[in-house]
Amino acid sequence: MRRVGKEPFIDFSGTWEVVSSPHFDDEYLRLTGTPYVILRQNGNFVKGEYRIGVQQGTINGGAHSDFIDFSFGGEDENEEAFGEGEATLEGERLIFELWHYHGDEYAFHCERRK
């Protein structure tokens, strides 16, 4: 389990373009256009949305010193999808993970749009 302390927060706000995934090829990632994750951070509260391949939804969660944990709800191939996830920074890349309840787990590597 991660330590949640009083360290300064990283600002995760912005639009992040999904550039790769160990679970999906580029064709899938771009099925519905440029895949993205948008995060809006206000203190330790984070809201946002994502569209990756045929998956899309909203997220609500909390920022900690070096990661975000969140719940999400949306669609995956026009089926209801919901679960939990985490976003962490590895250098300049955001690792965005979705853990579907009673389902699959996926990771996506993202770069902040400039």
SEROLUM-743175 format. One record per residue: residue in three letters; x, y, z of N, C-alpha, C, O, CB in turn. Coordinates in nm, 4 decimals, m for minus. Glycine has a CB too. Example, Ala and Ser with C-alpha at 12.3 -4.5 7.8 and 13.67 -1.06 7.14 Angstrom:
<atoms>
+-----+----------+----------+----------+----------+----------+----------+----------+----------+----------+----------+----------+----------+----------+----------+----------+
!  aa !       nX !       nY !       nZ !      caX !      caY !      caZ !       cX !       cY !       cZ !       oX !       oY !       oZ !      cbX !      cbY !      cbZ !
+-----+----------+----------+----------+----------+----------+----------+----------+----------+----------+----------+----------+----------+----------+----------+----------+
! ala !   1.3190 !  m0.5690 !   0.7800 !   1.2300 !  m0.4500 !   0.7800 !   1.3200 !  m0.3300 !   0.7800 !   1.4236 !  m0.3319 !   0.8465 !   1.1308 !  m0.4473 !   0.9046 !
! ser !   1.2850 !  m0.2250 !   0.7080 !   1.3670 !  m0.1060 !   0.7140 !   1.2900 !   0.0030 !   0.7870 !   1.3409 !   0.1138 !   0.8039 !   1.4084 !  m0.0598 !   0.5725 !
+-----+----------+----------+----------+----------+----------+----------+----------+----------+----------+----------+----------+----------+----------+----------+----------+
</atoms>
This chain:
<atoms>
+-----+----------+----------+----------+----------+----------+----------+----------+----------+----------+----------+----------+----------+----------+----------+----------+
!  aa !       nX !       nY !       nZ !      caX !      caY !      caZ !       cX !       cY !       cZ !       oX !       oY !       oZ !      cbX !      cbY !      cbZ !
+-----+----------+----------+----------+----------+----------+----------+----------+----------+----------+----------+----------+----------+----------+----------+----------+
! met !   0.0843 !  m0.1184 !   0.0000 !   0.0000 !   0.0000 !   0.0000 !   0.0885 !   0.1244 !   0.0000 !   0.1938 !   0.1269 !   0.0638 !  m0.0957 !   0.0000 !   0.1222 !
! arg !   0.0458 !   0.2248 !  m0.0704 !   0.1234 !   0.3483 !  m0.0790 !   0.1089 !   0.4299 !   0.0496 !   0.0061 !   0.4263 !   0.1172 !   0.0787 !   0.4319 !  m0.2006 !
! arg !   0.2128 !   0.5011 !   0.0796 !   0.2117 !   0.5900 !   0.1946 !   0.1472 !   0.7219 !   0.1526 !   0.1852 !   0.7821 !   0.0521 !   0.3561 !   0.6125 !   0.2500 !
! val !   0.0503 !   0.7652 !   0.2304 !  m0.0167 !   0.8921 !   0.2046 !   0.0299 !   0.9882 !   0.3126 !  m0.0068 !   0.9742 !   0.4293 !  m0.1742 !   0.8770 !   0.2036 !
! gly !   0.1098 !   1.0844 !   0.2740 !   0.1672 !   1.1746 !   0.3724 !   0.1409 !   1.3196 !   0.3398 !   0.0487 !   1.3528 !   0.2652 !   0.3143 !   1.1517 !   0.3836 !
! lys !   0.2230 !   1.4052 !   0.3964 !   0.2068 !   1.5493 !   0.3815 !   0.2994 !   1.6068 !   0.2758 !   0.3187 !   1.7282 !   0.2701 !   0.2312 !   1.6182 !   0.5135 !
! glu !   0.3577 !   1.5205 !   0.1913 !   0.4470 !   1.5684 !   0.0879 !   0.3716 !   1.6590 !  m0.0089 !   0.2499 !   1.6472 !  m0.0228 !   0.5111 !   1.4508 !   0.0133 !
! pro !   0.4442 !   1.7504 !  m0.0769 !   0.3781 !   1.8368 !  m0.1753 !   0.3125 !   1.7536 !  m0.2863 !   0.3627 !   1.6485 !  m0.3261 !   0.4797 !   1.9360 !  m0.2363 !
! phe !   0.2007 !   1.8036 !  m0.3336 !   0.1284 !   1.7357 !  m0.4404 !   0.1923 !   1.7630 !  m0.5753 !   0.2467 !   1.8707 !  m0.5997 !  m0.0176 !   1.7789 !  m0.4420 !
! ile !   0.1849 !   1.6643 !  m0.6617 !   0.2179 !   1.6820 !  m0.8021 !   0.0899 !   1.7282 !  m0.8687 !  m0.0175 !   1.6766 !  m0.8376 !   0.2749 !   1.5495 !  m0.8681 !
! asp !   0.0987 !   1.8242 !  m0.9596 !  m0.0203 !   1.8688 !  m1.0320 !  m0.0389 !   1.7805 !  m1.1547 !   0.0386 !   1.7877 !  m1.2500 !  m0.0087 !   2.0190 !  m1.0729 !
! phe !  m0.1419 !   1.6977 !  m1.1514 !  m0.1717 !   1.6058 !  m1.2605 !  m0.2628 !   1.6691 !  m1.3663 !  m0.2931 !   1.6056 !  m1.4673 !  m0.2364 !   1.4798 !  m1.2054 !
! ser !  m0.3068 !   1.7937 !  m1.3441 !  m0.4033 !   1.8578 !  m1.4338 !  m0.3507 !   1.8655 !  m1.5762 !  m0.2313 !   1.8839 !  m1.6000 !  m0.4373 !   1.9977 !  m1.3838 !
! gly !  m0.4434 !   1.8508 !  m1.6703 !  m0.4078 !   1.8672 !  m1.8100 !  m0.4701 !   1.7604 !  m1.8970 !  m0.5424 !   1.6725 !  m1.8502 !  m0.2586 !   1.8654 !  m1.8262 !
! thr !  m0.4400 !   1.7708 !  m2.0238 !  m0.4830 !   1.6707 !  m2.1207 !  m0.3629 !   1.5835 !  m2.1527 !  m0.2568 !   1.6321 !  m2.1918 !  m0.5417 !   1.7369 !  m2.2504 !
! trp !  m0.3822 !   1.4540 !  m2.1352 !  m0.2777 !   1.3549 !  m2.1569 !  m0.3170 !   1.2702 !  m2.2762 !  m0.4264 !   1.2138 !  m2.2791 !  m0.2553 !   1.2667 !  m2.0304 !
! glu !  m0.2295 !   1.2606 !  m2.3742 !  m0.2548 !   1.1766 !  m2.4920 !  m0.2014 !   1.0362 !  m2.4658 !  m0.0865 !   1.0189 !  m2.4251 !  m0.1890 !   1.2376 !  m2.6199 !
! val !  m0.2853 !   0.9372 !  m2.4893 !  m0.2431 !   0.7987 !  m2.4729 !  m0.1537 !   0.7637 !  m2.5912 !  m0.1957 !   0.7743 !  m2.7065 !  m0.3664 !   0.7014 !  m2.4632 !
! val !  m0.0302 !   0.7220 !  m2.5629 !   0.0654 !   0.6931 !  m2.6696 !   0.0937 !   0.5440 !  m2.6860 !   0.1427 !   0.5019 !  m2.7908 !   0.1944 !   0.7657 !  m2.6431 !
! ser !   0.0638 !   0.4643 !  m2.5849 !   0.0850 !   0.3195 !  m2.5967 !   0.0172 !   0.2471 !  m2.4820 !  m0.0271 !   0.3071 !  m2.3841 !   0.2355 !   0.2860 !  m2.5993 !
! ser !   0.0110 !   0.1163 !  m2.4978 !  m0.0451 !   0.0292 !  m2.3945 !   0.0151 !  m0.1096 !  m2.4111 !   0.0321 !  m0.1565 !  m2.5236 !  m0.2015 !   0.0240 !  m2.4026 !
! pro !   0.0474 !  m0.1760 !  m2.3003 !   0.0931 !  m0.3142 !  m2.3127 !  m0.0214 !  m0.4102 !  m2.3472 !   0.0024 !  m0.5270 !  m2.3779 !   0.1600 !  m0.3583 !  m2.1833 !
! his !  m0.1451 !  m0.3607 !  m2.3421 !  m0.2626 !  m0.4452 !  m2.3633 !  m0.3298 !  m0.4269 !  m2.4989 !  m0.4071 !  m0.5131 !  m2.5407 !  m0.3620 !  m0.4186 !  m2.2564 !
! phe !  m0.3021 !  m0.3161 !  m2.5688 !  m0.3700 !  m0.2858 !  m2.6936 !  m0.2715 !  m0.2314 !  m2.7959 !  m0.1725 !  m0.1675 !  m2.7602 !  m0.4833 !  m0.1858 !  m2.6703 !
! asp !  m0.2993 !  m0.2573 !  m2.9242 !  m0.2163 !  m0.1994 !  m3.0292 !  m0.2659 !  m0.0591 !  m3.0632 !  m0.3718 !  m0.0163 !  m3.0174 !  m0.2168 !  m0.2892 !  m3.1551 !
! asp !  m0.1875 !   0.0112 !  m3.1441 !  m0.2192 !   0.1494 !  m3.1793 !  m0.3511 !   0.1597 !  m3.2556 !  m0.4243 !   0.2572 !  m3.2386 !  m0.1065 !   0.2095 !  m3.2624 !
! glu !  m0.3822 !   0.0622 !  m3.3381 !  m0.5082 !   0.0647 !  m3.4136 !  m0.6276 !   0.0669 !  m3.3193 !  m0.7207 !   0.1449 !  m3.3394 !  m0.5177 !  m0.0569 !  m3.5076 !
! tyr !  m0.6261 !  m0.0174 !  m3.2168 !  m0.7358 !  m0.0169 !  m3.1196 !  m0.7408 !   0.1165 !  m3.0450 !  m0.8478 !   0.1757 !  m3.0309 !  m0.7200 !  m0.1335 !  m3.0194 !
! leu !  m0.6254 !   0.1639 !  m2.9974 !  m0.6227 !   0.2869 !  m2.9190 !  m0.6875 !   0.4027 !  m2.9937 !  m0.7499 !   0.4890 !  m2.9321 !  m0.4796 !   0.3225 !  m2.8823 !
! arg !  m0.6730 !   0.4054 !  m3.1283 !  m0.7205 !   0.5187 !  m3.2087 !  m0.8520 !   0.4916 !  m3.2824 !  m0.8875 !   0.5658 !  m3.3739 !  m0.6150 !   0.5565 !  m3.3090 !
! leu !  m0.9239 !   0.3874 !  m3.2440 !  m1.0499 !   0.3533 !  m3.3128 !  m1.1498 !   0.4691 !  m3.3181 !  m1.2212 !   0.4846 !  m3.4172 !  m1.1150 !   0.2350 !  m3.2441 !
! thr !  m1.1553 !   0.5493 !  m3.2138 !  m1.2535 !   0.6582 !  m3.2082 !  m1.1868 !   0.7953 !  m3.2072 !  m1.2452 !   0.8927 !  m3.1596 !  m1.3415 !   0.6431 !  m3.0847 !
! gly !  m1.0646 !   0.8030 !  m3.2598 !  m0.9925 !   0.9291 !  m3.2620 !  m0.8710 !   0.9219 !  m3.1715 !  m0.8324 !   0.8143 !  m3.1258 !  m1.0836 !   1.0443 !  m3.2198 !
! thr !  m0.8113 !   1.0369 !  m3.1463 !  m0.6936 !   1.0430 !  m3.0616 !  m0.7329 !   1.0073 !  m2.9182 !  m0.8190 !   1.0734 !  m2.8602 !  m0.6283 !   1.1834 !  m3.0680 !
! pro !  m0.6718 !   0.9050 !  m2.8608 !  m0.7076 !   0.8658 !  m2.7238 !  m0.6511 !   0.9647 !  m2.6221 !  m0.5397 !   1.0147 !  m2.6382 !  m0.6563 !   0.7237 !  m2.6933 !
! tyr !  m0.7284 !   0.9921 !  m2.5180 !  m0.6868 !   1.0927 !  m2.4210 !  m0.7398 !   1.0627 !  m2.2810 !  m0.8331 !   0.9848 !  m2.2614 !  m0.7335 !   1.2301 !  m2.4653 !
! val !  m0.6757 !   1.1281 !  m2.1858 !  m0.7206 !   1.1353 !  m2.0473 !  m0.7134 !   1.2825 !  m2.0104 !  m0.6085 !   1.3447 !  m2.0274 !  m0.6328 !   1.0443 !  m1.9498 !
! ile !  m0.8221 !   1.3397 !  m1.9605 !  m0.8237 !   1.4785 !  m1.9138 !  m0.8410 !   1.4756 !  m1.7626 !  m0.9331 !   1.4126 !  m1.7106 !  m0.9384 !   1.5621 !  m1.9831 !
! leu !  m0.7513 !   1.5446 !  m1.6928 !  m0.7579 !   1.5518 !  m1.5468 !  m0.7685 !   1.6964 !  m1.5029 !  m0.6973 !   1.7832 !  m1.5534 !  m0.6346 !   1.4851 !  m1.4825 !
! arg !  m0.8584 !   1.7219 !  m1.4079 !  m0.8750 !   1.8541 !  m1.3473 !  m0.8579 !   1.8360 !  m1.1969 !  m0.9379 !   1.7699 !  m1.1308 !  m1.0159 !   1.9185 !  m1.3828 !
! gln !  m0.7519 !   1.8963 !  m1.1452 !  m0.7182 !   1.8795 !  m1.0037 !  m0.7453 !   2.0080 !  m0.9282 !  m0.7066 !   2.1160 !  m0.9727 !  m0.5710 !   1.8376 !  m0.9868 !
! asn !  m0.8115 !   1.9969 !  m0.8145 !  m0.8369 !   2.1084 !  m0.7253 !  m0.7946 !   2.0626 !  m0.5863 !  m0.8705 !   1.9951 !  m0.5169 !  m0.9884 !   2.1539 !  m0.7290 !
! gly !  m0.6733 !   2.0993 !  m0.5459 !  m0.6199 !   2.0480 !  m0.4195 !  m0.5966 !   1.8988 !  m0.4319 !  m0.5231 !   1.8529 !  m0.5193 !  m0.7158 !   2.0785 !  m0.3016 !
! asn !  m0.6602 !   1.8237 !  m0.3430 !  m0.6418 !   1.6788 !  m0.3523 !  m0.7590 !   1.6087 !  m0.4206 !  m0.7628 !   1.4857 !  m0.4243 !  m0.6219 !   1.6206 !  m0.2141 !
! phe !  m0.8540 !   1.6837 !  m0.4745 !  m0.9674 !   1.6258 !  m0.5465 !  m0.9406 !   1.6301 !  m0.6964 !  m0.8951 !   1.7317 !  m0.7489 !  m1.0988 !   1.7009 !  m0.5125 !
! val !  m0.9690 !   1.5191 !  m0.7653 !  m0.9432 !   1.5102 !  m0.9092 !  m1.0682 !   1.4578 !  m0.9793 !  m1.1271 !   1.3579 !  m0.9381 !  m0.8207 !   1.4181 !  m0.9387 !
! lys !  m1.1070 !   1.5269 !  m1.0854 !  m1.2145 !   1.4814 !  m1.1740 !  m1.1570 !   1.4742 !  m1.3140 !  m1.0551 !   1.5365 !  m1.3436 !  m1.3402 !   1.5768 !  m1.1683 !
! gly !  m1.2222 !   1.3988 !  m1.3991 !  m1.1748 !   1.3943 !  m1.5361 !  m1.2550 !   1.3008 !  m1.6222 !  m1.3578 !   1.2471 !  m1.5809 !  m1.0322 !   1.3547 !  m1.5395 !
! glu !  m1.2054 !   1.2824 !  m1.7437 !  m1.2686 !   1.1901 !  m1.8376 !  m1.1622 !   1.1290 !  m1.9270 !  m1.0503 !   1.1793 !  m1.9376 !  m1.3768 !   1.2618 !  m1.9223 !
! tyr !  m1.1998 !   1.0202 !  m1.9904 !  m1.1070 !   0.9515 !  m2.0797 !  m1.1841 !   0.8944 !  m2.1984 !  m1.3033 !   0.8650 !  m2.1889 !  m1.0303 !   0.8391 !  m2.0044 !
! arg !  m1.1136 !   0.8796 !  m2.3096 !  m1.1628 !   0.8077 !  m2.4278 !  m1.0440 !   0.7363 !  m2.4882 !  m0.9493 !   0.7985 !  m2.5361 !  m1.2311 !   0.9046 !  m2.5324 !
! ile !  m1.0510 !   0.6042 !  m2.4850 !  m0.9410 !   0.5209 !  m2.5332 !  m1.0021 !   0.4052 !  m2.6103 !  m1.0699 !   0.3210 !  m2.5513 !  m0.8504 !   0.4695 !  m2.4149 !
! gly !  m0.9796 !   0.3993 !  m2.7399 !  m1.0422 !   0.2940 !  m2.8199 !  m1.1934 !   0.3022 !  m2.8074 !  m1.2519 !   0.4075 !  m2.8325 !  m0.9923 !   0.1549 !  m2.7764 !
! val !  m1.2571 !   0.1924 !  m2.7691 !  m1.4032 !   0.1924 !  m2.7517 !  m1.4410 !   0.2086 !  m2.6048 !  m1.5549 !   0.1821 !  m2.5663 !  m1.4640 !   0.0625 !  m2.8075 !
! gln !  m1.3450 !   0.2522 !  m2.5229 !  m1.3710 !   0.2782 !  m2.3816 !  m1.3796 !   0.4287 !  m2.3596 !  m1.2995 !   0.5055 !  m2.4128 !  m1.2606 !   0.2153 !  m2.2917 !
! gln !  m1.4785 !   0.4691 !  m2.2800 !  m1.4887 !   0.6096 !  m2.2429 !  m1.5602 !   0.6204 !  m2.1104 !  m1.6416 !   0.5348 !  m2.0757 !  m1.5620 !   0.6911 !  m2.3513 !
! gly !  m1.5301 !   0.7260 !  m2.0356 !  m1.5967 !   0.7435 !  m1.9078 !  m1.5450 !   0.8625 !  m1.8316 !  m1.4681 !   0.9435 !  m1.8834 !  m1.5817 !   0.6210 !  m1.8249 !
! thr !  m1.5885 !   0.8720 !  m1.7074 !  m1.5485 !   0.9794 !  m1.6179 !  m1.4796 !   0.9197 !  m1.4964 !  m1.5014 !   0.8040 !  m1.4603 !  m1.6703 !   1.0651 !  m1.5756 !
! ile !  m1.3957 !   1.0018 !  m1.4345 !  m1.3268 !   0.9583 !  m1.3140 !  m1.3464 !   1.0615 !  m1.2036 !  m1.3610 !   1.1808 !  m1.2301 !  m1.1766 !   0.9360 !  m1.3417 !
! asn !  m1.3467 !   1.0141 !  m1.0807 !  m1.3514 !   1.0979 !  m0.9609 !  m1.2595 !   1.0344 !  m0.8585 !  m1.2694 !   0.9150 !  m0.8301 !  m1.4981 !   1.1127 !  m0.9050 !
! gly !  m1.1698 !   1.1150 !  m0.8030 !  m1.0789 !   1.0551 !  m0.7073 !  m0.9986 !   1.1563 !  m0.6302 !  m1.0325 !   1.2745 !  m0.6242 !  m0.9873 !   0.9624 !  m0.7762 !
! gly !  m0.8915 !   1.1077 !  m0.5715 !  m0.8076 !   1.1901 !  m0.4871 !  m0.6625 !   1.1839 !  m0.5269 !  m0.6109 !   1.0794 !  m0.5665 !  m0.8223 !   1.1496 !  m0.3450 !
! ala !  m0.5969 !   1.2997 !  m0.5154 !  m0.4533 !   1.3080 !  m0.5424 !  m0.3789 !   1.2928 !  m0.4111 !  m0.4180 !   1.3480 !  m0.3083 !  m0.4159 !   1.4426 !  m0.6125 !
! his !  m0.2725 !   1.2179 !  m0.4171 !  m0.1849 !   1.2005 !  m0.3024 !  m0.0499 !   1.2580 !  m0.3428 !  m0.0408 !   1.3231 !  m0.4469 !  m0.1737 !   1.0488 !  m0.2584 !
! ser !   0.0535 !   1.2367 !  m0.2658 !   0.1798 !   1.3024 !  m0.2942 !   0.2334 !   1.2705 !  m0.4336 !   0.2903 !   1.3580 !  m0.4988 !   0.2813 !   1.2632 !  m0.1911 !
! asp !   0.2160 !   1.1457 !  m0.4807 !   0.2744 !   1.1112 !  m0.6102 !   0.1859 !   1.0206 !  m0.6946 !   0.2346 !   0.9583 !  m0.7889 !   0.4069 !   1.0449 !  m0.5896 !
! phe !   0.0574 !   1.0119 !  m0.6631 !  m0.0349 !   0.9307 !  m0.7423 !  m0.1780 !   0.9774 !  m0.7202 !  m0.2079 !   1.0515 !  m0.6266 !  m0.0211 !   0.7815 !  m0.7064 !
! ile !  m0.2653 !   0.9319 !  m0.8092 !  m0.4090 !   0.9561 !  m0.7977 !  m0.4754 !   0.8196 !  m0.7869 !  m0.4413 !   0.7273 !  m0.8609 !  m0.4654 !   1.0390 !  m0.9206 !
! asp !  m0.5698 !   0.8072 !  m0.6952 !  m0.6557 !   0.6890 !  m0.6978 !  m0.7973 !   0.7374 !  m0.7249 !  m0.8375 !   0.8440 !  m0.6784 !  m0.6472 !   0.6071 !  m0.5629 !
! phe !  m0.8726 !   0.6582 !  m0.8005 !  m1.0030 !   0.7062 !  m0.8450 !  m1.0993 !   0.5909 !  m0.8709 !  m1.0598 !   0.4748 !  m0.8816 !  m0.9878 !   0.7906 !  m0.9709 !
! ser !  m1.2259 !   0.6268 !  m0.8804 !  m1.3267 !   0.5353 !  m0.9325 !  m1.3662 !   0.5879 !  m1.0694 !  m1.3526 !   0.7069 !  m1.0977 !  m1.4515 !   0.5232 !  m0.8360 !
! phe !  m1.4155 !   0.4979 !  m1.1541 !  m1.4582 !   0.5412 !  m1.2867 !  m1.5887 !   0.4744 !  m1.3241 !  m1.6232 !   0.3675 !  m1.2737 !  m1.3510 !   0.5104 !  m1.3912 !
! gly !  m1.6600 !   0.5397 !  m1.4133 !  m1.7821 !   0.4844 !  m1.4698 !  m1.7929 !   0.5283 !  m1.6135 !  m1.7573 !   0.6410 !  m1.6478 !  m1.9063 !   0.5279 !  m1.3896 !
! gly !  m1.8424 !   0.4388 !  m1.6983 !  m1.8539 !   0.4733 !  m1.8394 !  m1.8968 !   0.3538 !  m1.9208 !  m1.9796 !   0.2735 !  m1.8778 !  m1.7225 !   0.5278 !  m1.8921 !
! glu !  m1.8390 !   0.3431 !  m2.0397 !  m1.8747 !   0.2367 !  m2.1333 !  m1.7494 !   0.1714 !  m2.1908 !  m1.6450 !   0.2348 !  m2.2061 !  m1.9629 !   0.2919 !  m2.2467 !
! asp !  m1.7630 !   0.0441 !  m2.2217 !  m1.6611 !  m0.0315 !  m2.2937 !  m1.7365 !  m0.1148 !  m2.3964 !  m1.8070 !  m0.2090 !  m2.3602 !  m1.5728 !  m0.1221 !  m2.1965 !
! glu !  m1.7222 !  m0.0807 !  m2.5248 !  m1.7970 !  m0.1448 !  m2.6338 !  m1.9482 !  m0.1371 !  m2.6096 !  m2.0196 !  m0.2359 !  m2.6268 !  m1.7537 !  m0.2921 !  m2.6491 !
! asn !  m1.9959 !  m0.0189 !  m2.5695 !  m2.1374 !   0.0099 !  m2.5435 !  m2.1957 !  m0.0703 !  m2.4284 !  m2.3178 !  m0.0779 !  m2.4149 !  m2.2176 !  m0.0165 !  m2.6670 !
! glu !  m2.1120 !  m0.1300 !  m2.3458 !  m2.1544 !  m0.1997 !  m2.2238 !  m2.1126 !  m0.1135 !  m2.1048 !  m2.0069 !  m0.0504 !  m2.1075 !  m2.0915 !  m0.3449 !  m2.2145 !
! glu !  m2.1951 !  m0.1110 !  m2.0010 !  m2.1596 !  m0.0365 !  m1.8812 !  m2.0277 !  m0.0884 !  m1.8248 !  m2.0054 !  m0.2092 !  m1.8168 !  m2.2715 !  m0.0465 !  m1.7756 !
! ala !  m1.9417 !   0.0036 !  m1.7863 !  m1.8117 !  m0.0313 !  m1.7291 !  m1.7863 !   0.0581 !  m1.6081 !  m1.8089 !   0.1790 !  m1.6128 !  m1.6972 !  m0.0163 !  m1.8348 !
! phe !  m1.7398 !  m0.0020 !  m1.5017 !  m1.7070 !   0.0757 !  m1.3832 !  m1.6018 !   0.0006 !  m1.3026 !  m1.5860 !  m0.1207 !  m1.3162 !  m1.8337 !   0.1031 !  m1.2974 !
! gly !  m1.5307 !   0.0744 !  m1.2189 !  m1.4253 !   0.0142 !  m1.1396 !  m1.3422 !   0.1196 !  m1.0697 !  m1.3892 !   0.2293 !  m1.0393 !  m1.3371 !  m0.0726 !  m1.2262 !
! glu !  m1.2185 !   0.0837 !  m1.0454 !  m1.1233 !   0.1715 !  m0.9793 !  m0.9993 !   0.1841 !  m1.0668 !  m0.9810 !   0.1092 !  m1.1628 !  m1.0865 !   0.1183 !  m0.8379 !
! gly !  m0.9151 !   0.2800 !  m1.0316 !  m0.7924 !   0.2953 !  m1.1069 !  m0.6904 !   0.3770 !  m1.0324 !  m0.7124 !   0.4225 !  m0.9202 !  m0.8203 !   0.3579 !  m1.2391 !
! glu !  m0.5774 !   0.3942 !  m1.0989 !  m0.4683 !   0.4711 !  m1.0419 !  m0.3907 !   0.5375 !  m1.1548 !  m0.3782 !   0.4822 !  m1.2640 !  m0.3757 !   0.3814 !  m0.9559 !
! ala !  m0.3397 !   0.6546 !  m1.1277 !  m0.2532 !   0.7249 !  m1.2221 !  m0.1261 !   0.7645 !  m1.1474 !  m0.1315 !   0.8219 !  m1.0387 !  m0.3250 !   0.8511 !  m1.2840 !
! thr !  m0.0128 !   0.7329 !  m1.2071 !   0.1162 !   0.7664 !  m1.1487 !   0.2057 !   0.8267 !  m1.2560 !   0.1844 !   0.8048 !  m1.3753 !   0.1825 !   0.6416 !  m1.0853 !
! leu !   0.3050 !   0.9020 !  m1.2134 !   0.4017 !   0.9573 !  m1.3070 !   0.5289 !   0.8741 !  m1.3055 !   0.5810 !   0.8389 !  m1.1997 !   0.4327 !   1.1040 !  m1.2731 !
! glu !   0.5776 !   0.8435 !  m1.4252 !   0.7084 !   0.7819 !  m1.4442 !   0.7846 !   0.8748 !  m1.5360 !   0.7693 !   0.8703 !  m1.6581 !   0.6983 !   0.6350 !  m1.5036 !
! gly !   0.8663 !   0.9583 !  m1.4765 !   0.9337 !   1.0621 !  m1.5540 !   0.8289 !   1.1608 !  m1.6046 !   0.7529 !   1.2172 !  m1.5260 !   1.0146 !   1.0004 !  m1.6728 !
! glu !   0.8253 !   1.1814 !  m1.7368 !   0.7291 !   1.2725 !  m1.7977 !   0.6001 !   1.2010 !  m1.8404 !   0.5074 !   1.2653 !  m1.8898 !   0.7923 !   1.3409 !  m1.9178 !
! arg !   0.5938 !   1.0705 !  m1.8219 !   0.4770 !   0.9917 !  m1.8656 !   0.3824 !   0.9632 !  m1.7505 !   0.4239 !   0.9388 !  m1.6372 !   0.5219 !   0.8599 !  m1.9287 !
! leu !   0.2549 !   0.9670 !  m1.7830 !   0.1506 !   0.9274 !  m1.6895 !   0.1138 !   0.7824 !  m1.7191 !   0.0867 !   0.7478 !  m1.8341 !   0.0253 !   1.0214 !  m1.7000 !
! ile !   0.1126 !   0.6984 !  m1.6179 !   0.0656 !   0.5610 !  m1.6315 !  m0.0762 !   0.5600 !  m1.5754 !  m0.0967 !   0.5800 !  m1.4557 !   0.1605 !   0.4568 !  m1.5563 !
! phe !  m0.1729 !   0.5368 !  m1.6623 !  m0.3155 !   0.5428 !  m1.6295 !  m0.3681 !   0.3995 !  m1.6300 !  m0.3667 !   0.3329 !  m1.7336 !  m0.3954 !   0.6342 !  m1.7317 !
! glu !  m0.4142 !   0.3524 !  m1.5152 !  m0.4597 !   0.2145 !  m1.5032 !  m0.6081 !   0.2091 !  m1.4709 !  m0.6572 !   0.2845 !  m1.3869 !  m0.3797 !   0.1408 !  m1.3960 !
! leu !  m0.6787 !   0.1199 !  m1.5379 !  m0.8215 !   0.0950 !  m1.5134 !  m0.8375 !  m0.0491 !  m1.4671 !  m0.7910 !  m0.1420 !  m1.5332 !  m0.9078 !   0.1225 !  m1.6421 !
! trp !  m0.9029 !  m0.0669 !  m1.3540 !  m0.9289 !  m0.1992 !  m1.2985 !  m1.0798 !  m0.2184 !  m1.2951 !  m1.1466 !  m0.1731 !  m1.2021 !  m0.8657 !  m0.2157 !  m1.1555 !
! his !  m1.1330 !  m0.2851 !  m1.3959 !  m1.2780 !  m0.3061 !  m1.4060 !  m1.3247 !  m0.4031 !  m1.2981 !  m1.2629 !  m0.5072 !  m1.2758 !  m1.3162 !  m0.3595 !  m1.5464 !
! tyr !  m1.4361 !  m0.3671 !  m1.2305 !  m1.4948 !  m0.4614 !  m1.1349 !  m1.5393 !  m0.5853 !  m1.2108 !  m1.6028 !  m0.5738 !  m1.3157 !  m1.6148 !  m0.3972 !  m1.0576 !
! his !  m1.5080 !  m0.7001 !  m1.1611 !  m1.5449 !  m0.8281 !  m1.2225 !  m1.4946 !  m0.8371 !  m1.3665 !  m1.5606 !  m0.8961 !  m1.4521 !  m1.6973 !  m0.8469 !  m1.2190 !
! gly !  m1.3790 !  m0.7791 !  m1.3927 !  m1.3308 !  m0.7808 !  m1.5301 !  m1.1815 !  m0.7627 !  m1.5412 !  m1.1046 !  m0.8064 !  m1.4556 !  m1.3988 !  m0.6751 !  m1.6087 !
! asp !  m1.1427 !  m0.6974 !  m1.6480 !  m1.0031 !  m0.6853 !  m1.6864 !  m0.9347 !  m0.5660 !  m1.6208 !  m0.9988 !  m0.4765 !  m1.5657 !  m0.9922 !  m0.6742 !  m1.8359 !
! glu !  m0.8027 !  m0.5685 !  m1.6288 !  m0.7192 !  m0.4573 !  m1.5845 !  m0.6342 !  m0.4126 !  m1.7026 !  m0.5740 !  m0.4952 !  m1.7713 !  m0.6298 !  m0.4977 !  m1.4622 !
! tyr !  m0.6292 !  m0.2810 !  m1.7263 !  m0.5553 !  m0.2274 !  m1.8391 !  m0.4670 !  m0.1129 !  m1.7929 !  m0.5002 !  m0.0412 !  m1.6985 !  m0.6508 !  m0.1808 !  m1.9498 !
! ala !  m0.3526 !  m0.0965 !  m1.8613 !  m0.2627 !   0.0163 !  m1.8360 !  m0.2395 !   0.0914 !  m1.9670 !  m0.2329 !   0.0317 !  m2.0745 !  m0.1270 !  m0.0322 !  m1.7749 !
! phe !  m0.2276 !   0.2215 !  m1.9557 !  m0.2058 !   0.3076 !  m2.0721 !  m0.0949 !   0.4072 !  m2.0384 !  m0.0928 !   0.4637 !  m1.9290 !  m0.3379 !   0.3822 !  m2.1133 !
! his !  m0.0024 !   0.4287 !  m2.1330 !   0.1065 !   0.5234 !  m2.1150 !   0.0693 !   0.6519 !  m2.1876 !   0.0324 !   0.6500 !  m2.3050 !   0.2421 !   0.4657 !  m2.1677 !
! cys !   0.0794 !   0.7633 !  m2.1163 !   0.0301 !   0.8920 !  m2.1688 !   0.1388 !   0.9981 !  m2.1602 !   0.2262 !   0.9942 !  m2.0735 !  m0.0956 !   0.9385 !  m2.0913 !
! glu !   0.1306 !   1.0941 !  m2.2539 !   0.2177 !   1.2105 !  m2.2513 !   0.1318 !   1.3352 !  m2.2486 !   0.0300 !   1.3437 !  m2.3173 !   0.3136 !   1.2118 !  m2.3729 !
! arg !   0.1743 !   1.4329 !  m2.1677 !   0.0975 !   1.5572 !  m2.1531 !   0.1017 !   1.6374 !  m2.2826 !   0.2085 !   1.6594 !  m2.3397 !   0.1521 !   1.6420 !  m2.0360 !
! arg !  m0.0155 !   1.6807 !  m2.3282 !  m0.0202 !   1.7683 !  m2.4466 !   0.0329 !   1.9039 !  m2.4089 !   0.0082 !   1.9546 !  m2.2995 !  m0.1644 !   1.7803 !  m2.5033 !
! lys !   0.1071 !   1.9625 !  m2.5022 !   0.1655 !   2.0952 !  m2.4755 !   0.0857 !   2.2027 !  m2.5414 !   0.1195 !   2.3205 !  m2.5301 !   0.3096 !   2.1024 !  m2.5230 !
+-----+----------+----------+----------+----------+----------+----------+----------+----------+----------+----------+----------+----------+----------+----------+----------+
</atoms>
